[in-house]
Amino acid sequence: MLTTIGHDMLAFLLAATCPGCEMPGVLLCEDCLDQLAPEPCLRTTPGGLVVHAALPFQGVAARCIRRLKEEGATMLARPLGRTMRSALVESGSEGRLIVPVPTSRAAFRRRGYRVPELLVRRAGFRAVPMLRTARRTGDQRALGRAERARNAAGSMRVAANAVPALSAASSRGVEVVLVDDVVTTGATLDEAARALRESGAKAVRAVCLAQTPRRGDTSETSGERIVTGAAPATTVGVHKATTVRPWPGGPGQGGSDGNEHRRRRSGDL
C-alpha cells in the first residue's frame, strides 16, 4: 500500500513542472516561490468597497493562480494561502467573519473545490460560506467594467440559514470580510457586499489574493483607486502606500540568490 502511494507520488512529481518557469519535476521551485512574496495593494471598487490584495496578478503569481484554478494544482494553495494571509492580517481580519465569494455550481463541478474557500483555509483562517449564487452569470473575462457590473448585479444572496448568524454578528459589531482570489474591476465584490448588507451586515471590507493591475486608471476615469507598495508617487490615490513586509526565504532572508534553482519537496509547500 505504502509502496503504491510512493510510486504514485513519484510519478506525480516527475510529471509536474514549476508554474513559474516550467522547471520539470518540481511543484514550485524556490526562485519562483520567492516571487510570491507579499506586495500589498489597496483598491477601492466603484461601489466604495476597500479591497486589500496581497500582490499584483502578474508574472509567477498569475501563473500559479491559473494553474490552481484551471489545472487542479491544489498543492499550490499552500504557498498562495501563506501569501494571502499577509493581506488578511494586515486588513485586521482576525476576529472578523470571513466570508468567501461563492463559486458557481458549474465551476465547482469542474474543479471539485472552491478556490476562495480553499485559500482562506490555507491562510489559517476559518471560512464561513454564507453566500450563494442566485442566478447564472456569463463569463466575466471578456467583459468590460460596465458589462461586468451588469452581469454580476443580483447574482448573489445570503443563504437563508445564515441570516440569523449574520444578524447576530452585526449586532455584536463584528465586521464581515469578503474574500476572493482575484479582483479586476470589483463588480463581483460589490455584488457580494450588496447581498450581505441587505441581509443585515453593518460593515464590510474585502481581501483578495491578487489584484489585476490597471495602470493609468484614476478615480476620475475608472471609479477605482489603486496603490501598491512599489507604485510611483504619481499613481497613489487617497490611500497611503503600504510597506512590503519581508518574506521568509526571500532576498536577504536566506532565500535563493537567483543564480540557481533549488527544488522544494511537496511537503514544504
N, C-alpha and C positions, 0 to 999 in steps of 0.2 A: 504493500500500500504506500509506504513512505517513499519507496524507490520509484513508484509510478508518479507520485506527486513531484518528486525531484526531477524526473525526466521531463514532465510537463512544464515545470518552471524553467528548466534549462532551454527547452525548445522555445518558450515564450521570449526569454531574454535574447536568444540568438536571432529571433525574428524581429526583435524590437530595434528601432532606431531613435536617436535623440530627436525630439521635435524641433529643437532649435537649430541644429547643424547637420542632422541626418547621420551622425556618427553611429555605426552599427553596433549591435549587441549591448546597448545601454538604454535604460528608460529615460534618463535625463543626465547629461554629462555635467560635471562640476562647473565648467565655464558657463554653460547655459543656465544652470541653477543660480549662479551669481547674478545673471541678468534679471532674475525675478525679485531682486532687492526692492523693497517698497520705495516708491517715488510718489508720495501723497499728492493728490489733486482734489480741488474743490470745484464743484459745478453747481449752478443754480438753474433748475429747469424752468421752462416757460410758465409753469404753474406756481413757481416760487419755492419749490422744494430744494433744500440744500442737500447735495449729494457728496459724500466722502468716498473717493476712489483710491485704491491702493497704488495703482500705477497706470500709465497710458496703455491703451490697446494697440500695441505695435511690436514689431520685432519678435523676439523669443516669446514674450508673454502672449501675444496674439496667436502664435503658432501652437503654444501649449493649450490655450483655451479652446482653439478649434479642434485640436485632437481629443480633448476631453469631451467636447460636445458632439463631435461628428464621427469619431472613430472608436468610442468606447474606452478610451485610455483613462479609466477611473483612478489608477495609481497616481496620476498627475494631480489629483485633487488634494493630495497631502502637501506638496510644496506650494501649490496655489492657495490652499487654505491657510497656510502659515503666512503667506503674503497678505491675504485678506484680513487676517487677524489684526494686522497693524492698523488698518482703517477702522475696524470695529472698536479697537481700544482707543484710538485717537479721537473718535467721534463720541466717546463716552457711552458706548452701547452696553457696558456691563451693568446688570441690574435692570435692563430695559426688556421690553417684549420684542424678540427678534422674529420678524415675520418675512419669510421668503416670498418672492413673487411667484405666483403659480405657474406650473408648466402645463402646456396643453396636453390633452389626452393623447393626441397623435404623437407628440414628441416623447411622452412617457412610454408609450408602446414601442416606439422605435429604439429608445435608449435603454429603458428598463430602470432608470433612475432620474431624479430631479436635480439638475445641476445646482441651482442656488441653495437648495436644502443640503445637498452633499457638501458644498463648500463651507456652509455655516458649521456643520458638524466637524469638518476637518480643521476649522479655525478654533475649535474648542468651545464653541457656544451652543446653546440649546435652541433649535429652531422650533417655532410654533406655527405650523402651516394652516392658518385660518382663512386664507384667501382661496377662492375657487374661480375658475373661468366660467363666465355667464353665457358666453356665446363664442362661436368660432371666429377667428380673425384671419386676415390674409397674411402672407409672408411680408414681414416688415423690411427685409433687406433692400428691396428695390424701391422703396417709397421715400419721398422727401419728408421734410419736417411736418408740413400741414397734413399730408396724407397719412403719416404715422399717427398723428393726433386723432384724426377721424377714424382710423382703423381701430385704435385702442379704446375709443370712447365707449363706455357702457359695457366693456367686455369682462369686468370682474365684479365679484360680490364676496361678502364675508359669509362663511358657512353659518347656517342657522344655529348650529350647536356651539358656535364660537362667540356669538354675540354677547351672551351673559359674561363670559370671561373678559372680553374686550371692554365692556362697560365697567366691570368691577376694577380692572386695571386702571382705566381712565379716572375713575372716582378716587383712586389712591394716588393719582398724579404720576402714574407710570407711563413713560413715553413709549411709542412704537417706533421701531427701527425697521424699515423696509430693506430687504437685501436682494440684489440681483447680480448676475455675473458681469454683464457689460451694460453701460449706459451710453446711448448715442445721442438722441435728441431729448430724452427724458419723458417721452409720451407714455411709455409703459409705467414708469414710476408715478407719474401724475395720476394716471387712472387708478393705480393701486391705492394711492393716498386718498383719492376721492372716495373709493369704496370703504376704506377704513373710517374716514371722518363721518361719512353718512351713517355708519353703524356705531358711532359713539367715541371714536378715538379723538382725544383732545390735542395731542401734539405728535407730529410725525416727522421723522428725519429719514435719510436713506444712506445706505452704504453699498458700494459695488466693488467688485474685484478690479475692474478696469473701466476706463472711460475712453471713448473714441476721440482722439484729438480733432478739434475743429479750428485749425489755425486761421487767423484772420477774422473770426467771428467776434462780435462785440455785443454787449447788452442791447445796443440800439438797433442792430440789424438782425439778431437771431433770437433774442429773448433769453439767451443763456450767457452765463459768465463763467469763465474757466480760469483756474490758476494752478500751476504745478510748482513744485519746489525748485525746478530748474528753469522756469519760464523767464523771459526777459521782463524788465520792469514795465515796458510799454504794453504788455499783454495782460497785466494784472487788473482785475476789475475791483469790486468792492471788498474782496476778501484779501487778507494778508497772506503772503507766501508762507507755505508750510515747510518746516525743516525736514529734510530727508534723514531718517534715522539709519545708523549703521546696521548692516545685515550680517549676522553671524556667518563667517565663512567667506564674506565678500572681501573686496580690496582693503588691505590694511587690517583685516580681521582673521588672518590665517587662511585666506582663500587662494584660489588659483591666480597666478600672475599673468594668465592669458597666453603663455608660451607653450603650454601643452594641455591636452585633455586628460582628466583622470576620471575613471569610471566610478559611479556610485552604485552600491548594491541596492536592490529594490527595497530592502528593509530600512534603508536610510532615508527614503523618501517620505 
